[in-house]
Every structure is written in C-alpha cells, then in structure tokens.
Amino acid sequence: MADLKMPEINSVVIAGNLTKDPVFRQTNSGGTPVVNFSIACNRRFRDSNHQWQEDVCYVGVVAWNKLAESCRDNLRKSSAVLVDGELQSRTWKAQDGSSRTVVEIKARRIQFLNKRKKTDGDDSGFVEDDHHSSSVHEDSDSGHMYEYKYLSSD
C-alpha cells in the first residue's frame, strides 16, 4: 500500500480589533521593519442552559517590511483588521533564564476595516499604496464610511 502523506497546510484568516497600539521596530541586522500587535476576536455561543455567552480570543500578529510600515502608519488601539497569514512559533530565553514560546500569526495580507465619520469634501477615500487596493463604502443610513484597505506583504 502506498504511503499517504498529509498535505502541509498552514493558513489562518481572522478578524478582530487591536488591543493596544502596534509596536514598531527595526531589526539590528539590516534594519528590517517589523511590527507586532495583538487582536481580540469575539466568539458567541450558547451554553448548556441555551443562554448566549461570549468568549474572547487574543491573538498575536507579526508583520514585516512594507506591511509593517503600513500597519505603523494606519493602525491604532481598537482598529478593526482582517489578517490573512500563517501560524509560526518562536522560542527565546527570558531574563530569568527560562525558555518561553509563543505562537502567533505571521501576516501575509492585512485588510484595514476602520470605521470613520465622513467629513465635508472628503469623498476621495484613503491614500493608496501602489501595490495595495483600497475602497471606501458609505453607509447611507448612519453617515459612516468604512475603509477597506487591502495590504499584502508581497
């Protein structure tokens, strides 16, 4: 019988809101831009008594290069994002000598889902990068505009 091999798939898509401002830095070797942030993703479910409950999952995200710079410039605490990426783990030594491991999402693409009030004369939307697309949709009932800005690490 032929050996069957499980396909190697590592893909994550998650939407949530930033729990605090992103942390931007550059690597010591080469000055490569990198940003880290955490998002909160809510999940609603019915418990054993058929009552609605809500659970929050906190997920770390890391983005590199131009994607990191775009995150630095556009994201703040409570910003809504959709992240497409892959899970990665990393291990380091803490100051007390113990070994620490974290699993986080390495972002391939990030879509900004910010909500903002429309201002007079502002119908142009948001600034676009050459490699990224952006569209702005107006909710006529509420007078709010929603920014959908799709950013890629490519």
N, CA, C and O of each residue as an XYZ file, in Angstrom:
616
protein
N       0.840     -1.176      0.000
C       0.000      0.000      0.000
C       0.891      1.249      0.000
O       1.913      1.287      0.686
N       0.506      2.248     -0.758
C       1.287      3.478     -0.869
C       1.185      4.273      0.427
O       0.151      4.286      1.095
N       2.289      4.936      0.762
C       2.280      5.802      1.938
C       1.509      7.070      1.603
O       1.772      7.730      0.598
N       0.556      7.396      2.463
C      -0.203      8.621      2.288
C       0.415      9.699      3.161
O       0.727      9.469      4.330
N       0.586     10.867      2.585
C       1.160     11.975      3.335
C       0.126     13.076      3.472
O      -0.501     13.490      2.497
N      -0.036     13.534      4.684
C      -0.954     14.640      4.957
C      -0.412     15.902      4.296
O       0.779     16.188      4.411
N      -1.266     16.667      3.601
C      -0.792     17.920      2.995
C      -0.357     18.894      4.088
O      -0.946     18.947      5.167
N       0.679     19.656      3.785
C       1.179     20.645      4.738
C       0.490     21.976      4.467
O       0.854     22.709      3.547
N      -0.500     22.267      5.278
C      -1.283     23.490      5.118
C      -1.163     24.295      6.407
O      -1.389     23.774      7.499
N      -0.810     25.553      6.270
C      -0.702     26.440      7.414
C      -1.273     27.778      6.980
O      -0.551     28.634      6.469
N      -2.559     27.956      7.184
C      -3.237     29.160      6.738
C      -4.254     29.597      7.788
O      -5.014     28.786      8.317
N      -4.249     30.907      8.079
C      -5.145     31.471      9.089
C      -5.771     32.737      8.524
O      -5.086     33.560      7.917
N      -7.073     32.889      8.725
C      -7.769     34.137      8.429
C      -8.574     34.477      9.679
O      -9.373     33.667     10.150
N      -8.361     35.672     10.210
C      -9.032     36.073     11.439
C      -9.318     37.569     11.394
O      -8.540     38.344     10.837
N     -10.428     37.960     11.980
C     -10.781     39.381     12.074
C     -10.933     39.736     13.534
O     -11.413     38.934     14.335
N     -10.520     40.951     13.878
C     -10.645     41.411     15.250
C     -10.214     42.852     15.375
O      -9.980     43.541     14.381
N     -10.112     43.296     16.618
C      -9.717     44.670     16.917
C      -8.423     44.675     17.720
O      -8.223     43.829     18.592
N      -7.539     45.635     17.422
C      -6.285     45.742     18.142
C      -6.547     46.036     19.615
O      -7.390     46.868     19.952
N      -5.812     45.343     20.493
C      -5.983     45.529     21.929
C      -5.190     46.723     22.444
O      -5.517     47.281     23.491
N      -4.148     47.119     21.714
C      -3.367     48.327     22.017
C      -2.623     48.749     20.764
O      -2.664     48.050     19.751
N      -1.950     49.875     20.823
C      -1.216     50.373     19.660
C      -0.164     49.360     19.223
O       0.421     48.681     20.067
N       0.089     49.243     17.907
C       1.119     48.333     17.432
C       2.516     48.786     17.893
O       2.764     49.974     18.096
N       3.412     47.813     18.050
C       4.794     48.093     18.442
C       5.667     47.912     17.201
O       5.791     46.810     16.666
N       6.270     49.016     16.755
C       7.102     49.011     15.553
C       8.562     49.092     15.956
O       8.925     49.840     16.865
N       9.398     48.319     15.278
C      10.838     48.390     15.482
C      11.538     47.943     14.205
O      10.892     47.527     13.244
N      12.853     48.031     14.204
C      13.652     47.551     13.085
C      14.688     46.572     13.638
O      15.214     46.763     14.734
N      14.970     45.531     12.872
C      15.924     44.523     13.325
C      17.318     45.134     13.427
O      17.646     46.085     12.717
N      18.137     44.572     14.325
C      19.523     45.043     14.487
C      20.352     44.762     13.253
O      21.210     45.559     12.875
N      20.095     43.630     12.629
C      20.869     43.265     11.436
C      20.089     43.661     10.190
O      19.176     42.945      9.779
N      20.433     44.774      9.595
C      19.815     45.179      8.343
C      18.695     46.189      8.472
O      18.282     46.767      7.467
N      18.192     46.421      9.659
C      17.136     47.417      9.849
C      15.817     47.071      9.188
O      15.098     47.964      8.740
N      15.485     45.778      9.118
C      14.227     45.347      8.511
C      13.053     45.766      9.394
O      13.051     45.452     10.584
N      12.047     46.471      8.845
C      10.891     46.887      9.644
C      10.048     45.681     10.082
O       9.804     44.761      9.301
N       9.616     45.707     11.330
C       8.735     44.664     11.861
C       7.778     45.312     12.858
O       8.164     46.195     13.624
N       6.530     44.862     12.836
C       5.535     45.377     13.773
C       4.836     44.193     14.432
O       4.568     43.176     13.792
N       4.546     44.342     15.720
C       3.787     43.340     16.466
C       2.558     44.002     17.052
O       2.616     45.134     17.532
N       1.451     43.291     17.010
C       0.242     43.751     17.679
C      -0.611     42.551     18.035
O      -0.385     41.441     17.554
N      -1.581     42.787     18.874
C      -2.471     41.726     19.316
C      -3.902     42.136     18.973
O      -4.275     43.301     19.110
N      -4.694     41.162     18.527
C      -6.105     41.444     18.253
C      -6.984     40.593     19.158
O      -6.594     39.514     19.604
N      -8.163     41.102     19.412
C      -9.180     40.368     20.165
C     -10.273     39.964     19.191
O     -10.797     40.792     18.446
N     -10.608     38.689     19.206
C     -11.638     38.149     18.324
C     -12.734     37.546     19.195
O     -12.467     36.655     20.001
N     -13.949     38.023     19.038
C     -15.068     37.559     19.865
C     -15.772     36.376     19.225
O     -15.881     36.274     18.004
N     -16.243     35.491     20.082
C     -16.994     34.315     19.634
C     -18.236     34.197     20.504
O     -18.150     34.184     21.732
N     -19.391     34.112     19.853
C     -20.659     33.937     20.574
C     -21.102     32.491     20.462
O     -20.974     31.868     19.408
N     -21.624     31.964     21.561
C     -22.095     30.581     21.576
C     -23.178     30.430     22.636
O     -23.315     31.262     23.533
N     -23.936     29.361     22.513
C     -24.943     29.042     23.529
C     -24.362     28.030     24.510
O     -23.758     27.034     24.111
N     -24.554     28.303     25.802
C     -24.053     27.380     26.810
C     -25.052     26.236     27.010
O     -26.042     26.143     26.285
N     -24.798     25.383     27.977
C     -25.655     24.214     28.215
C     -27.064     24.598     28.640
O     -27.982     23.786     28.524
N     -27.256     25.825     29.132
C     -28.589     26.330     29.504
C     -29.234     27.112     28.372
O     -30.260     27.760     28.576
N     -28.647     27.061     27.184
C     -29.142     27.748     25.985
C     -29.112     29.268     26.120
O     -29.889     29.971     25.474
N     -28.210     29.769     26.965
C     -28.022     31.209     27.117
C     -26.828     31.628     26.265
O     -25.825     30.918     26.189
N     -26.949     32.792     25.625
C     -25.844     33.281     24.811
C     -24.695     33.709     25.709
O     -24.887     34.421     26.694
N     -23.503     33.265     25.351
C     -22.274     33.640     26.042
C     -21.301     34.204     25.008
O     -21.431     33.964     23.808
N     -20.335     34.952     25.501
C     -19.316     35.490     24.599
C     -17.941     35.154     25.157
O     -17.691     35.282     26.356
N     -17.067     34.728     24.279
C     -15.704     34.388     24.643
C     -14.772     35.220     23.771
O     -15.070     35.473     22.604
N     -13.656     35.642     24.331
C     -12.703     36.453     23.585
C     -11.407     35.668     23.433
O     -10.898     35.094     24.396
N     -10.884     35.652     22.219
C      -9.609     35.008     21.924
C      -8.621     36.118     21.553
O      -8.892     36.927     20.665
N      -7.491     36.149     22.231
C      -6.455     37.142     21.954
C      -5.356     36.481     21.131
O      -4.829     35.436     21.509
N      -5.017     37.101     20.001
C      -4.069     36.513     19.068
C      -2.995     37.542     18.720
O      -3.300     38.691     18.400
N      -1.734     37.113     18.788
C      -0.618     37.972     18.401
C      -0.391     37.904     16.904
O      -0.577     36.861     16.276
N       0.017     39.044     16.338
C       0.277     39.145     14.899
C       1.631     39.824     14.714
O       1.966     40.766     15.433
N       2.402     39.341     13.747
C       3.652     39.986     13.368
C       3.617     40.243     11.861
O       3.177     39.394     11.086
N       4.086     41.424     11.459
C       4.157     41.782     10.031
C       5.530     42.373      9.758
O       6.130     43.008     10.626
N       6.019     42.159      8.551
C       7.369     42.556      8.181
C       7.375     43.518      6.993
O       6.406     43.594      6.237
N       8.474     44.245      6.840
C       8.782     45.089      5.682
C       7.732     46.164      5.444
O       7.336     46.847      6.389
N       7.265     46.336      4.195
C       6.314     47.403      3.876
C       4.976     47.206      4.578
O       4.299     48.175      4.920
N       4.603     45.966      4.787
C       3.368     45.685      5.508
C       3.481     46.204      6.944
O       2.515     46.742      7.485
N       4.646     46.047      7.559
C       4.881     46.568      8.912
C       4.775     48.089      8.933
O       4.176     48.661      9.843
N       5.354     48.737      7.936
C       5.301     50.198      7.867
C       3.870     50.692      7.687
O       3.477     51.688      8.295
N       3.083     49.999      6.851
C       1.680     50.383      6.653
C       0.891     50.221      7.945
O       0.038     51.052      8.259
N       1.166     49.168      8.689
C       0.488     48.956      9.973
C       0.851     50.063     10.953
O      -0.016     50.589     11.652
N       2.128     50.416     11.005
C       2.584     51.504     11.886
C       1.839     52.800     11.570
O       1.440     53.529     12.477
N       1.656     53.079     10.286
C       1.053     54.346      9.862
C      -0.464     54.374      9.979
O      -1.047     55.451     10.096
N      -1.124     53.204      9.951
C      -2.575     53.186      9.854
C      -3.322     52.581     11.038
O      -4.523     52.807     11.184
N      -2.644     51.828     11.875
C      -3.347     51.126     12.943
C      -3.116     51.773     14.300
O      -2.036     52.286     14.591
N      -4.146     51.735     15.113
C      -4.117     52.220     16.487
C      -4.947     51.263     17.333
O      -5.623     50.376     16.812
N      -4.885     51.456     18.633
C      -5.716     50.662     19.535
C      -7.168     50.719     19.062
O      -7.673     51.791     18.730
N      -7.830     49.574     19.033
C      -9.237     49.355     18.647
C      -9.470     49.343     17.133
O     -10.608     49.155     16.702
N      -8.425     49.538     16.308
C      -8.602     49.426     14.853
C      -9.079     48.017     14.505
O      -8.614     47.029     15.073
N     -10.019     47.949     13.558
C     -10.528     46.656     13.093
C      -9.699     46.184     11.901
O      -9.433     46.952     10.976
N      -9.293     44.911     11.931
C      -8.478     44.351     10.854
C      -8.920     42.932     10.525
O      -9.482     42.218     11.355
N      -8.647     42.556      9.290
C      -8.774     41.169      8.851
C      -7.363     40.738      8.465
O      -6.735     41.352      7.603
N      -6.869     39.682      9.104
C      -5.496     39.239      8.896
C      -5.509     37.885      8.204
O      -6.214     36.968      8.624
N      -4.726     37.770      7.144
C      -4.524     36.513      6.425
C      -3.044     36.184      6.569
O      -2.188     36.986      6.196
N      -2.742     35.011      7.108
C      -1.350     34.670      7.307
C      -1.176     33.211      7.664
O      -2.005     32.364      7.333
N      -0.073     32.935      8.350
C       0.218     31.563      8.759
C       0.686     31.571     10.205
O       1.236     32.561     10.687
N       0.460     30.446     10.896
C       0.916     30.317     12.270
C       2.416     30.054     12.289
O       2.941     29.294     11.476
N       3.088     30.694     13.230
C       4.500     30.409     13.436
C       4.769     30.445     14.936
O       4.107     31.174     15.676
N       5.723     29.671     15.369
C       6.113     29.696     16.777
C       7.555     30.163     16.866
O       8.352     29.956     15.951
N       7.872     30.794     17.980
C       9.249     31.192     18.223
C       9.538     31.017     19.703
O       8.655     31.162     20.549
N      10.776     30.705     19.993
C      11.210     30.452     21.358
C      12.382     31.370     21.686
O      13.235     31.612     20.833
N      12.432     31.881     22.910
C      13.524     32.722     23.356
C      13.767     32.484     24.836
O      12.943     31.893     25.534
N      14.902     32.950     25.293
C      15.260     32.855     26.707
C      14.805     34.130     27.409
O      15.140     35.235     26.983
N      14.051     33.973     28.474
C      13.601     35.112     29.272
C      14.748     35.588     30.165
O      15.772     34.915     30.282
N      14.574     36.741     30.788
C      15.621     37.297     31.649
C      15.940     36.391     32.827
O      17.070     36.373     33.315
N      14.947     35.640     33.282
C      15.178     34.735     34.413
C      15.811     33.410     33.975
O      16.002     32.517     34.801
N      16.138     33.274     32.683
C      16.789     32.075     32.179
C      15.843     30.998     31.681
O      16.282     30.010     31.091
N      14.556     31.177     31.913
C      13.594     30.186     31.450
C      13.343     30.343     29.957
O      13.553     31.412     29.383
N      12.895     29.272     29.350
C      12.600     29.274     27.921
C      11.135     29.619     27.710
O      10.265     29.044     28.363
N      10.851     30.544     26.812
C       9.485     30.970     26.510
C       9.178     30.686     25.049
O      10.045     30.825     24.185
N       7.948     30.291     24.777
C       7.499     30.029     23.410
C       6.179     30.744     23.184
O       5.328     30.790     24.071
N       6.015     31.295     22.004
C       4.762     31.944     21.632
C       4.378     31.468     20.234
O       5.235     31.252     19.378
N       3.076     31.310     20.021
C       2.536     31.024     18.692
C       1.789     32.279     18.256
O       0.943     32.793     18.988
N       2.107     32.767     17.063
C       1.497     33.992     16.559
C       1.243     33.852     15.069
O       1.678     32.892     14.433
N       0.536     34.825     14.530
C       0.252     34.830     13.095
C       1.280     35.704     12.395
O       1.456     36.872     12.740
N       1.955     35.130     11.413
C       2.835     35.909     10.536
C       1.955     36.361      9.372
O       1.532     35.553      8.545
N       1.688     37.662      9.321
C       0.739     38.205      8.352
C       1.296     38.175      6.934
O       2.441     38.556      6.691
N       0.461     37.714      6.003
C       0.756     37.830      4.574
C       0.010     39.030      4.006
O       0.540     39.786      3.192
N      -1.226     39.184      4.454
C      -2.075     40.283      3.991
C      -2.888     40.787      5.172
O      -3.291     40.011      6.038
N      -3.125     42.099      5.200
C      -3.954     42.709      6.243
C      -4.928     43.657      5.568
O      -4.542     44.493      4.750
N      -6.177     43.514      5.919
C      -7.205     44.419      5.409
C      -7.662     45.288      6.568
O      -8.106     44.779      7.597
N      -7.551     46.609      6.399
C      -8.000     47.538      7.434
C      -9.502     47.712      7.295
O     -10.008     47.914      6.191
N     -10.206     47.636      8.394
C     -11.665     47.731      8.392
C     -12.120     48.884      9.273
O     -13.110     48.761      9.994
N     -11.418     49.986      9.220
C     -11.716     51.105     10.103
C     -13.021     51.787      9.728
O     -13.395     51.868      8.558
N     -13.692     52.266     10.745
C     -14.943     52.995     10.577
C     -14.648     54.447     10.933
O     -13.988     54.722     11.935
N     -15.134     55.369     10.119
C     -14.891     56.775     10.408
C     -16.063     57.611      9.932
O     -16.825     57.196      9.059
N     -16.199     58.784     10.509
C     -17.229     59.738     10.094
C     -16.804     60.403      8.799
O     -15.629     60.718      8.614
N     -17.756     60.619      7.903
C     -17.485     61.330      6.653
C     -17.372     62.818      6.967
O     -18.204     63.379      7.680
N     -16.322     63.454      6.418
C     -16.149     64.887      6.604
C     -16.489     65.590      5.303
O     -16.421     64.986      4.232
N     -16.857     66.870      5.389
C     -17.232     67.631      4.196
C     -16.094     67.635      3.187
O     -14.938     67.875      3.535
N     -16.437     67.367      1.939
C     -15.465     67.386      0.857
C     -14.550     66.173      0.834
O     -13.634     66.103      0.014
N     -14.783     65.224      1.717
C     -13.916     64.045      1.786
C     -14.604     62.872      1.115
O     -15.285     62.081      1.767
N     -14.423     62.766     -0.183
C     -15.009     61.633     -0.899
C     -13.930     60.824     -1.606
O     -14.224     59.927     -2.396
N     -12.668     61.159     -1.308
C     -11.572     60.504     -2.016
C     -11.154     59.194     -1.369
O     -10.402     58.431     -1.975
N     -11.610     58.916     -0.179
C     -11.194     57.694      0.499
C      -9.847     57.885      1.156
O      -9.497     58.993      1.564
N      -9.102     56.821      1.259
C      -7.822     56.845      1.941
C      -6.689     56.771      0.935
O      -6.888     56.346     -0.203
N      -5.527     57.175      1.345
C      -4.352     57.136      0.483
C      -4.031     55.691      0.144
O      -4.065     54.816      1.009
N      -3.719     55.448     -1.120
C      -3.396     54.099     -1.571
C      -1.917     53.970     -1.834
O      -1.276     54.894     -2.333
N      -1.382     52.817     -1.493
C      -0.043     52.448     -1.906
C      -0.135     51.927     -3.328
O      -1.207     51.500     -3.757
N       0.964     51.953     -4.068
C       0.961     51.449     -5.439
C       0.612     49.971     -5.508
O      -0.006     49.527     -6.476
N       1.001     49.196     -4.488
C       0.803     47.749     -4.505
C      -0.441     47.309     -3.756
O      -0.677     46.109     -3.613
N      -1.233     48.239     -3.279
C      -2.379     47.880     -2.457
C      -3.644     48.509     -3.024
O      -3.598     49.560     -3.664
N      -4.749     47.866     -2.785
C      -6.010     48.427     -3.239
C      -6.810     48.899     -2.046
O      -6.649     48.389     -0.937
N      -7.660     49.860     -2.271
C      -8.458     50.409     -1.193
C      -9.798     50.840     -1.758
O      -9.880     51.345     -2.878
N     -10.832     50.640     -0.986
C     -12.123     51.161     -1.386
C     -12.843     51.658     -0.148
O     -12.630     51.152      0.954
N     -13.690     52.646     -0.335
C     -14.433     53.225      0.772
C     -15.908     53.107      0.443
O     -16.336     53.463     -0.655
N     -16.683     52.609      1.389
C     -18.113     52.436      1.202
C     -18.855     53.268      2.231
O     -18.478     53.293      3.403
N     -19.901     53.946      1.803
C     -20.664     54.767      2.719
C     -21.952     54.055      3.084
O     -22.664     53.535      2.226
N     -22.227     54.045      4.353
C     -23.490     53.527      4.868
C     -24.444     54.716      4.940
O     -24.331     55.545      5.843
N     -25.378     54.807      3.999
C     -26.222     55.993      3.875
C     -27.126     56.197      5.088
O     -27.532     57.326      5.361
N     -27.446     55.139      5.816
C     -28.313     55.289      6.982
C     -27.600     55.986      8.139
O     -28.208     56.797      8.838
N     -26.322     55.680      8.346
C     -25.632     56.193      9.524
C     -24.686     57.351      9.224
O     -24.237     58.020     10.154
N     -24.368     57.608      7.958
C     -23.421     58.654      7.610
C     -21.980     58.255      7.879
O     -21.093     59.108      7.845
N     -21.725     56.978      8.146
C     -20.376     56.493      8.392
C     -19.761     55.986      7.094
O     -20.459     55.542      6.183
N     -18.463     56.064      7.038
C     -17.730     55.470      5.922
C     -16.885     54.343      6.474
O     -16.328     54.450      7.566
N     -16.794     53.280      5.731
C     -15.983     52.140      6.123
C     -14.819     52.033      5.162
O     -15.008     52.018      3.946
N     -13.605     51.959      5.712
C     -12.422     51.834      4.877
C     -12.078     50.358      4.766
O     -11.979     49.651      5.768
N     -11.898     49.908      3.537
C     -11.437     48.553      3.285
C     -10.124     48.692      2.528
O     -10.123     48.936      1.321
N      -9.026     48.539      3.222
C      -7.713     48.711      2.614
C      -6.998     47.386      2.702
O      -6.763     46.872      3.796
N      -6.654     46.833      1.571
C      -6.057     45.514      1.477
C      -4.557     45.657      1.291
O      -4.107     46.211      0.287
N      -3.778     45.167      2.244
C      -2.328     45.289      2.197
C      -1.707     43.915      2.139
O      -2.190     42.983      2.781
N      -0.653     43.783      1.386
C      -0.001     42.490      1.215
C       1.487     42.616      1.540
O       2.091     43.674      1.362
N       2.059     41.517      2.017
C       3.490     41.531      2.322
C       4.323     41.352      1.073
O       5.546     41.477      1.135
N       3.700     41.060     -0.064
C       4.437     40.853     -1.318
C       4.961     42.144     -1.879
O       5.604     42.146     -2.929
